[in-house]
Amino acid sequence: MDETNRRRVKEAQIIVGEWVKHYNHVRPHSALGYRPPAPQTQVPQIIQNQPMLLQ
């Protein structure tokens, strides 16, 4: 895979990831009383500072 395709794949992963985050954490769902399905969670600071394992 050439560099252009790698960038396109990475860009697509970011866009889809943002859409999933919005769908699960922001978008209201009628079946749940117009609340998002995933509750907001507090991530411990120690975890927030760790680099991602899969990039």
JOFENMO-V124306 format. One record per backbone hydrogen bond with DSSP energy under -1.0 kcal/mol. CO is the residue of the C=O (numbers start at 0). NH is the residue of the N-H. E is the energy in kcal/mol with one decimal. If there is no record, write none. Layout:
BEGIN
{{CO/NH/E} {CO/NH/E}}
END
This chain:
BEGIN
{{1/5/-2.1} {2/6/-2.2} {3/7/-2.1} {4/8/-2.5} {5/9/-2.4} {6/10/-2.6} {7/11/-2.5} {8/12/-2.4} {9/13/-2.1} {10/14/-2.5} {11/15/-2.7} {12/16/-2.3} {13/17/-2.3} {14/18/-2.1} {15/19/-2.6} {16/20/-2.2} {17/21/-2.4} {18/22/-2.9} {19/23/-2.5} {20/24/-2.3} {21/25/-2.1} {21/26/-2.8} {23/37/-2.5} {28/31/-1.5} {28/33/-1.8} {29/32/-1.5} {34/28/-1.6} {43/46/-1.0} {43/47/-1.8} {44/48/-1.5} {46/49/-1.5}}
END
